Amino acid sequence: MSLALVHRPTELAALAAAARSERSLPPVPALMAALLDANRRRDREAVCLAAHRVVRAAGEVVGE
């Protein structure tokens, strides 16, 4: 028995709407505080997320 991924009817519409709207990020000092807090808690996923948000908020281009 194979499991197939079933998309909800509104899923694509929601993703398209989210892609069209620009979201503002918190100020860099607040993001840095979140990064330090995540690092202190040893939460690797939160550290990665906060670090990426800091770079994006600072306006830098991030490569793959």
Backbone bond lengths (Angstrom), bond angles and torsions (degrees), N, CA, C in turn:
res aa  C-N    CA-C-N  psi(-1)  N-CA   C-N-CA  omega(-1)  CA-C   N-CA-C  phi
1 M - - - 1.446 - - 1.528 108.75 -
2 S 1.310 116.62 126.90 1.464 120.19 179.33 1.522 109.40 -106.99
3 L 1.290 114.52 146.21 1.462 120.18 178.57 1.522 108.95 -98.56
4 A 1.299 117.03 126.45 1.461 121.69 178.74 1.524 109.10 -102.32
5 L 1.309 115.51 144.63 1.450 120.98 177.88 1.529 108.49 -79.24
6 V 1.301 116.51 122.81 1.457 121.16 -179.41 1.524 108.14 -107.68
7 H 1.337 115.65 121.05 1.455 120.46 179.44 1.524 110.15 -86.54
8 R 1.303 115.76 142.31 1.455 120.35 174.64 1.527 108.51 -75.86
9 P 1.324 118.69 149.23 1.465 120.35 -177.62 1.529 113.57 -59.45
10 T 1.314 117.90 -30.84 1.466 120.24 -176.69 1.526 112.68 -94.14
11 E 1.323 117.24 -2.66 1.455 120.50 -175.12 1.534 111.68 -62.50
12 L 1.315 117.80 -48.80 1.462 120.45 -179.32 1.526 111.57 -65.02
13 A 1.323 117.03 -37.92 1.462 120.53 178.45 1.535 110.47 -64.91
14 A 1.324 116.57 -40.28 1.467 120.54 179.29 1.520 110.96 -66.67
15 L 1.324 117.29 -41.16 1.464 120.46 178.58 1.524 111.10 -65.85
16 A 1.319 116.82 -40.37 1.462 120.39 178.65 1.531 110.95 -65.23
17 A 1.325 117.30 -41.01 1.468 120.74 179.02 1.522 110.75 -65.66
18 A 1.322 116.96 -39.63 1.459 120.18 179.50 1.523 110.96 -66.91
19 A 1.318 116.88 -35.02 1.464 120.44 179.68 1.526 111.46 -70.50
20 R 1.324 117.63 -27.85 1.466 121.22 -178.85 1.522 113.00 -79.69
21 S 1.324 117.78 -27.22 1.457 120.23 -174.99 1.531 110.86 -94.96
22 E 1.318 115.32 135.69 1.457 120.39 178.86 1.526 108.99 -88.24
23 R 1.306 115.27 133.73 1.460 119.84 179.76 1.527 109.02 -107.56
24 S 1.308 115.33 131.43 1.463 118.68 177.72 1.528 109.35 -82.01
25 L 1.304 115.16 144.84 1.458 120.96 179.89 1.522 109.58 -97.63
26 P 1.322 117.28 155.07 1.465 120.02 174.87 1.536 109.76 -63.25
27 P 1.323 117.34 164.22 1.469 119.91 178.79 1.533 111.07 -62.29
28 V 1.325 115.19 152.61 1.470 121.07 -177.46 1.529 112.18 -55.93
29 P 1.349 120.82 -42.77 1.476 118.55 179.27 1.531 113.34 -59.17
30 A 1.333 117.32 -37.29 1.467 119.86 178.04 1.528 110.69 -67.80
31 L 1.329 116.46 -38.86 1.460 119.79 177.73 1.524 111.45 -67.85
32 M 1.319 116.74 -37.71 1.469 119.87 176.97 1.524 110.84 -64.14
33 A 1.329 116.90 -38.96 1.462 120.12 176.92 1.521 110.28 -62.98
34 A 1.341 117.06 -39.97 1.465 120.34 177.32 1.520 110.74 -65.59
35 L 1.331 116.63 -37.97 1.461 120.66 177.99 1.522 111.28 -63.89
36 L 1.324 116.06 -44.58 1.473 119.34 178.66 1.525 111.47 -64.72
37 D 1.327 116.47 -39.47 1.463 120.31 178.71 1.532 110.84 -64.57
38 A 1.318 116.97 -43.38 1.462 120.47 178.83 1.524 110.93 -64.03
39 N 1.324 115.88 -38.55 1.461 119.90 178.22 1.531 111.05 -65.59
40 R 1.321 115.68 -41.74 1.455 120.73 178.80 1.529 111.13 -61.91
41 R 1.336 116.12 -36.57 1.471 121.23 -179.63 1.527 112.73 -83.18
42 R 1.334 116.10 -4.37 1.459 122.88 -178.97 1.530 112.51 59.81
43 D 1.328 114.52 38.86 1.464 122.37 178.12 1.525 107.62 -96.70
44 R 1.333 116.27 95.25 1.461 120.80 -173.01 1.520 112.74 -62.62
45 E 1.313 118.05 -39.23 1.461 120.31 -179.17 1.527 111.18 -67.17
46 A 1.329 116.83 -40.72 1.464 120.20 178.08 1.525 110.94 -67.72
47 V 1.324 117.73 -35.38 1.466 121.15 176.91 1.521 109.21 -61.89
48 C 1.312 117.20 -45.91 1.465 121.46 -179.51 1.533 110.45 -63.08
49 L 1.320 116.69 -46.10 1.457 121.11 179.83 1.529 111.13 -62.36
50 A 1.324 117.30 -47.31 1.461 120.98 -179.10 1.531 111.11 -64.54
51 A 1.321 116.91 -39.94 1.465 120.11 179.63 1.525 110.81 -63.29
52 H 1.319 117.07 -42.61 1.461 120.02 178.69 1.526 111.15 -65.16
53 R 1.316 116.51 -37.94 1.470 119.23 178.80 1.515 111.85 -68.60
54 V 1.326 117.42 -35.75 1.468 120.42 177.07 1.526 109.72 -61.77
55 V 1.319 116.34 -46.08 1.465 120.37 -179.27 1.522 110.31 -63.93
56 R 1.333 116.91 -43.34 1.464 120.01 -179.90 1.528 111.05 -64.55
57 A 1.334 117.03 -41.72 1.468 120.52 -179.52 1.526 111.43 -68.01
58 A 1.333 116.36 -29.96 1.461 120.33 179.59 1.529 111.72 -76.76
59 G 1.346 116.24 -8.67 1.449 120.16 176.87 1.509 114.83 83.62
60 E 1.302 117.73 14.08 1.453 121.04 179.38 1.539 110.38 -83.89
61 V 1.312 116.50 153.98 1.456 122.01 177.11 1.519 107.56 -91.46
62 V 1.334 116.53 129.39 1.450 121.40 -178.46 1.514 108.86 -107.84
63 G 1.306 117.08 126.90 1.471 121.39 177.83 1.503 111.02 -92.02
64 E 1.296 114.82 164.36 1.469 120.72 178.72 1.498 110.25 -79.90
